[in-house]
């Protein structure tokens, strides 16, 4: 039976007593459900008609004000084209706070755009890196990256915390890391996860961009098989997207003090290590930042995030961007797993974009302000 594993991302992580979310084709479910009953495995059907759910989300978009950017709607999901147009617009309109540039090109030749956000108050400033959409199907990620930029620009004048953040720091924000995969998730397969590089021998596409980093590469929690969702690639940084971002981060490693990556779904705030069960040297500072961030997030709607080292809180995985960032001298490295916990999975409804982004914003501000204080 061919199933698409939503949670966890790899069969290695399925152990007795854990819950797994799987997507099954309609015809498969007829043979799968009797099998589960026979094996005495409890199950719940979360989404009975996935096709309908997809169409509800990406169907007719006539209600959207597509072209006018001043009326850009942050409470709907946007295609890659719309997001890039929005970035160009901000670059033109807010030239005092926004500078847009590209760190390279994707496998299919698309530019890898980053927004540099902040007041040019002094030549040298510490920085925070934020990326969204490493995994194509996790649409709430890019939605949050856009939300963050909107909040920064709209509240900069009125919110002393935001003013402080943009005065003392630069933010490098990459709304869509895996541009080819994201484009493909809009045009071909809503549940595509990987990049779109071609493997000639296996006729399979893509590498898991969060298993392709040069840190314990292709060890536990990553697959050597090109057709698997957690395929680590032929070698570390084989994917041009990963290579370009790694190069940028290496070049600015002295300046960048925090690395934040946004994923979905699990409602967790994770920090290193992913690849082993061990305590990081600056555990106390990172742990207290996470604890405070999770409490700030909960204060909005009562949503409780679990937090802790990725290996023990989620599962062991090697070659992740967060571990790599930490190993390369970025002291605060976090991965957010945004809403929800499986009820909607990757199809988080657009009505939940606002609450999800609002609460996440509180956590990110909290971590950022923690950076500006000395932690011993």
N, C-alpha and C positions, 0 to 999 in steps of 0.2 A: 504494500500500500504506500503510494507516494503521498506524503503529507508535507506541508510547509510549516516548519516549527517557528512559532512566534516568540514563545518564551518557554524555556531558555533558548538561546540562539543555536545551541549545538546539542546533539543527542548525548554527548559525553556528560552533560550536566544533569541528566535525568536520573535521579536516584530515588529509592523508596521513600515515600512520604512527601515528595515534592509535587507541586502542581505544574502541569505543562499546558500551554495553549497551542493548539494546532489548527491550521486551516486545511480543510479537506474538500476536494472537488465533490460536487453534488452526487455523482454516481458512486463515488467511493464511500460516502457516508452510509449508504444502504448496507454495505458489507462490514463497515467498521463498527457501527453501533452494536449489532448482535455479538460481534467478537468481544467488545468491551464488556458487555453484559455477562458473557460466558466466563470471561477472565475475572469477573467480579471487580472491575475497575469502575469507580464512580465517575460520572461525567455530567457536565451541564452544557447545554447548547447556548452560547453567548449571543451569536449573531446567526439567525437561521437563514437569511437570504443576503449573502455578502454582496452579490452583484447589485442588488437594489441599494444597499448601503453605500456602495461606491458611486453609483449613479446619483444618489441624493447629494453627494459631496462635490462631484465634478461635472454634474449634468449641465443643464442649461444655465448659463451665467448672465442672463440678460439683465438681472436685477443689479448687476454691478456696474459701478461707475468705473469702467476700465481705464479710460484714458486720462481723466483729470487727476493729476497727482496731488493737487492741494486737497482733494477730497479722497485721498487714498484710504481704502478701507482695511484697517488692521485686524478686523475680526472675520476675515475670510482667508482661505489659503490662496496663495498666488503662484502662478506659473513662473518658470525661470525667466522668461522674457519680461514679465511684469516686474519681477524683483530687480532685474538688471536696469530696466528703465527707471525704476524708483531710485536706484543708487545714483544713476547719472543725474537725475533731477535734484537730489539732495546735494550732490557735488557742485552743481551750478548755483543752487539757491542758498546754501549755508556755507559759503566758501570760507567763512571765518572759523567755523568749527569742524567742517568735514573735508577730508581729502581722500579721494578715491584713487586706488591704484591696483595693478594686477601683479600677482606674485609668480605668474607663469601661465601655462596652458594645460588644459586637460587632455586626456588621451584622444578625444574626438576634436581637439583643437579649440575648445571654448576658453575664453579668458577666465582666470581665477581671481575674481575681484575681492578686494578687501577695502573696508572703510576705516580710515584713521580719524578718530573722533577725539576732540579735546581743544582747549584753548592754547594758542601758541604763546604761552606766558613766559617760558624760558627755554633756552636751547636744549637742556637735558631734562627729561622727565621720566619717571618710572612708567611702566606700561602694563596693561592687562590684555591678554589675547582671549578672544571669544570666537569659537566656531560652532556652526550648526549644520546639520544635514550631512554628516559623514556617511550615515546610512540613508539611502534615498527615500525609503517609505515612511520615515519618521517625520512627517510634515510639520508637526507642532514645533520642531526645532527651528527651521527657517522662520516660522511665524514669530517665535520668541525673539530671534535676532533682530527682526524688523521692529518689533515692539520696543525692544531695548533702545534702539536708535531714536524712535519716535519720542519715547519718554525723556530721553536725554535732551533732545532738542526742544521739546515743549516745556519742560520744567526747569531748564537751566537758569532762567531769570528768577524764578519764584521759589525754588527749593534749595535751601542752603547746602544740603548734603550733596545734591547733584552738582551744584556750583563748585563745591569743594573737590568733588571727584574729577570734574572736567578741567579744573584749574591745576590740580596737582598731578594728574595722570593723563596718559594717552590710552585710548581703547582701540585696539585693532580688532575689527569685527568682520568675520567672514560668514555672511548669511547662508551661503550654500557651498559647502566644501566639495561635495561629490556632485558637481554640476551635470555630468553626463547621466549619472544614475537618476538624479532628480528629474531631469528632462524625460528620461525613459519612463519614470513612474507616473508621469502625467500623460504620456502618449501611448505607451504599450502595456505596461504591467504595473498596476498600482502598488504591488507588494515587492517590487524589486528592491534589493538591499545594497548590492555591491557596486563597484565601478563598472565600466563598460569595455575594458580592454579585452582583446580577443585571445583565446588560447587555441592555437592552431591544432595541436594534437588531440584535444578533447572536444573541440567544437563547443566549448562552454565560454560564457562571457563573464568577466568581472572578477575582482578581488575584493575581499572585505578590507576596506580602507582603515578599519580599526584593528587589524591584525597584521598590518604591513610595515610597522615601524621597527626600527632597529633596536629592540630591547627584548631579549629572550625570544627572538623571532621564531615563530612556528613551533613553539613548545606546547605545553598543555593548553587546551581550550581553543586551538586553531587547527585547521585541517590542511593537509598537503594535497587534497584532491581538488582540482580546478572547478569541479561542478558543485562543490559544497558552498553553503552560505558563509562559512567562516574560513574560506580558503585564504591562506596567508600570502599567496603570490609566489612567483618563481624565486624571488630574492627580496631582502628588505628594501623599501623605497622603490620597488619596481613600478609602482603607480606614479605617473607624473604629478598627480595632485598631492600625494603624500610627500614626494621628493621636494616639490616646490615649497610647501608649508614648512617642512623640516629645515630646508635651507634658510628660509626667512627667520624662523625661530632661532636657529643657530647663530645667525648673523646678529640678532638683537637680544641674545640671551642675557647679556649684562643688564639690559634695560627692563626686560619683561619679568615681572615678579609673580604674576598669576596666569595660569592657563585654565580656561573654563570651556568645557565641551558639552554640547547639549544633545541628548538622545531621548528616545522614548521606547518602551514605556515600563514603569515599575514604581515610580514615586520614591526615588532614592537620591541621596547625595553621596557620591563615592569619592574616595581619595586613594592614593597608592598604598600598598602595591596591588596590582591586578594579578601579576604573574606568580606571586608567592605569598605564603602566610608569614609575614614578618612585619615588624613595626618600623616605620620610617623614623629617621633621626630627629626630625622636628615635629614629632607626633603631637606634642602638647599644644603647639600653636595651631596646627592644622585641625586637630580634633576640636579645639574650642571654637575655631572659626566655623566649622561644620555644625556644631551644636547650636551656636547662636543663629546661624543662617536658617537652619531647619525650624527653629522657634519663630523667627521672623516670618518665614513662609506660612507657618501654621496660623499666625495671628490674623491672616486675611479671611480664610474660609474654614478654618479648622482642619485642613488637610494635613495629616501627619506623614512626613517623609521619614523613612529609615535612613540612617547614615552610618558610615564606617568605611574601613578599608574594602576596596572592591572585591578582593579575593574571598573574604569571609562573609561579606554582606550580600553580594550577588553571586559570583562564581569566579573561578580562576580563569584568566585569559591572558595570552601572551601577545606581545607586539602591539600593545595599545598606545594611542597617542598620549594619554594621560601619564602612563608610566615613563614614556620616552621624554616628555616635557620635564617631569620631575628629575629623571636621571641626567638631563642636560642642564640642570642648575636652576630650574624655575621652582621656587620653594613651595608655592601654593598651586597644586594641580588638582582640579576637580572635574568629575563627570556627573552631570545631572541626568537622571532618568525621569522625564516629566510624566504627566498624567497619561493613562490612568493605571489601574492594576490589572486590566484585562477585559473589562466589560465592553469597551469599545476597541481596545487594542490600538492598532495603527490607524484606525478610522475614528479618531477623536473628533466629535462633531464641532462644527464651526462655532456653535453657541458656547463651547467650553474654551475657546481660544482666549477670550478676555480674562476669565477667572484664573486660568492656568498661567497666563503671562503676568497678571497682576501679582499673584503670590510669588512667582519665581523672581520677579523684579525685586521684591523685598529681600529675598535671599542674596541676590547678586549685589545689591547695594550694601548689605550687611558685610559680605565678604570683602568688598572693595574698601569699605571704611575701616575694616579690621587691618587691611594692608597698610593703611596710612598711619596706624598706631604702631608703635614698636612692640613686638611680642618677644618675650624672653623664655 
